[in-house]
Amino acid sequence: LALGTVLALDRMPRDIFPTLGIPTIYVAQPYGGMDPAQMEGYLTYYYEYHFLYITGIEHVESKSIQGASIMKLQFYPGTDMNQAMAETVGYVNRSRAFMPPGTVPPFITRFDAGSVPVGNLVFTSDTATVAQMQDAALNRVRPLFATLPGVSAPPPFGGSARTILINVDPERLRSYNMSPDEIVTAITRANLISPSGNMSVAGKYPMVPLNSVVTNIKDLESVPIRAGTYPTVFVRDVGEVTDGSDIVTSYALVNGRRTVYVPVTKRADASTLTVVDLVKENLPRFQSAVPEGITVSYEFDQSPYVIRAIEGLTFEGALGAILTGVMVLLFLRDWRSSLIVVVNIPLAIMGAVLALWLTGQTVNIMTLGGLALAIGVLVDMSTVVIENIHTHLAAGKRVARAVVDSGREVALPLLIAMLCVLAVFVPSFFMEGAARAMFLPLSLAVGFAIVASYFLSSTLVPILSVWFLRGHAHAAGGTPPAESGFARFQRGYAKVAASIVRVRWLVAGVYAAASVAVIVLVGGSLGTEIFPKVDTGQLQVRLRAPTGTRVDGTEQIALQALEIIENEVGADNVAITLAFLGVHAPNYPINLIYLWNGGSEEGVLQVQLKSGAGIGTEALKERLRALFAEKLPGTSFSFEPSDIVSQVMS
């Protein structure tokens, strides 16, 4: 049992929550340049129309912004998601037949609520440009990062795609009476992609590539735009070719400086701790892959909260087991009997952990909470068996006979008690969706522990009793039971119970009235949340500047907001700040799934306070709301979930 438990714990994923398995598919469709109305009318509408044919679809949500549209397909619980994904791909292909020329295939992905960022891979440099950091992150680090088990690797945030630019001089273009379309046509004609062929040469059959593709960008300047009867006009005559980046639509800021970062997002079925450990272990590999002068670091680590939650529940469970053993010792007044009862606790938990592993569960706050909840119940069955054995010993029976007779008497009552406890958790098996995913592991943990305790009480406890209690006088200590303090307490309790029974209707009425009063007066004032708020020392703020604000203006507002936060908490208490401003480029529409911004006027700020800063985030939010309204009028601010628990639950 112990060996199996060790193997199970070594192989079980460790996370904050169980795998939720929410049946959701996202479709991200780009089309550079289209406004939101065009995206909605020319593309999104046809997707929504065809997605309604998919088996098991519950509803479709969509958001359209300039250059991109994102659709969320929600399915009913129990839907075969492999079939749903296959049908989604099929209907995407059919929908594209109705769309404008140039529509590229969308990104289609499963994205569970458990697929949340567990940190950020941040690139910083004092010498490299944002374009250079973007290139290093996308083409050097991301191929290494994406191969780590359990990791999702979106493109970097904050940079623009590498682009070959032709900067045309409008005056020169007019002087030649030429339009930009002529330049586009000439470049396309001079840069054709053609497959290689083969040629028989002296008994050999080599591949012969064509030189129809420009390999040196400066050669594009020698491309003729006009030729023939006209004087030949080359690209260099009207403009200049440069190796640059696409139109800037967003900025990423780390501590107020422009940079790029990659969200470290775990897959829904992956362990947070395993993913974070893998990323940290591979940081030297990432660092060695980037040019000198660029630093790769892991920031906004969410794993400490997961570790603290697991360690806290483990400690509380161990403390509960110790306190339970002390209470058993106080009431049984026999260290041998107490030892038999207490030994039952870790063995029952081992059996429960092994069963959880065999049923595909993970180590999370729900399973650990279920085990901690069951500890108080685990000793009941063993205590009943031991106490009944002492009763038979007091009657003068030998130990072996006392154990056998006691086991016969309590076998059925213990079975009924076990079934009554298990019946409380049966409704979790009939839940659906996220509620089932959350509470079924807790119910299984409690159920497995209680079942293990029942079998141990019926097998191991009697054997240990024969070994440990042989030749041991009943009620050691020499004090007759009738003269003990507990016996006097029993007699007093019997008198009180007898007096209450005589006025039982009055007592029942008072109890019912008191229960109703507590529910009405106290229950009405309690808040309602799936999980209580957690102070992790992190803030996430979404700002919205006036509609139409350029991303450069949004950047200035974000810097002012970050300065306000630093002044309020003290610069020495800020570990790092991170911001994403504007919208993702159409090249990377999948990034909209990880972080949604509606336009160039929106931005998201993240602030990590130093450990031990002693600043309550809820009180800080209230102060910041007032400061933002006073110093940045015209810009709206809202606080969003920043810790892993709140992000999953939202």
Buried (B, 14 or more C-beta within 10 A) or exposed (E): BEEBBEEBBEEBBBBBBBBBBBBBBBBBBBBBEBEBEBBBEBBBBBBBEBBEEBEBBEEBEBBBBBBBBBBBBBBBBEBEBEEBBEBBBEBBEEBBEBBEEEBEEBBBBBBBBBBBBBBBBBBBBEEBEBBBBBBBBBEBBBEBBEEBEBBBBBBBBBBBBBEEBBEBEEEEBEEBEBEEEBBEEBBEEBBEEEEEEEEEEEEEEEEEEEEEEBEEEEEBBEBBBBEEEEEEBBBEBBBEBEEEBBEBBBBBBBBEEBBBBBBBBBBBBBBBBBBBEBBEEBEEEBEEBBEEEBBBBBBBBBBEBBBEBBEEBBEBBBEBBEEBBEBBBEEBBBEBBBBBBBBBBBBBBBBBBBBBBEEEBBBBBBBBBBBBBBBBBBBBBBBBBBBBBBBBBEEEBEBEEBBBBBBEBBBEEBEEBBEEBBEEBEEBEEBEBBEBBBBBBBBBBBBBBBBBBBBBBBEBBBEBBBEBBEEEEBBEEEEEEEEBEEEEEEEEEEEEEEEEEEEEEEEEEEEEEEEEEEEEEEEEEEEEEEEEEBEBBBBBBBBBBEEEBEBEBBBEBBBBBBEBBBEEBEEEBBBBBBBBBBBBBBBBBBBBBBBBBBBBBBBBBBBBBBEEBEBEBEEBEEEBBEBBEEEBEEBEBEBBBBBBBBBBBE
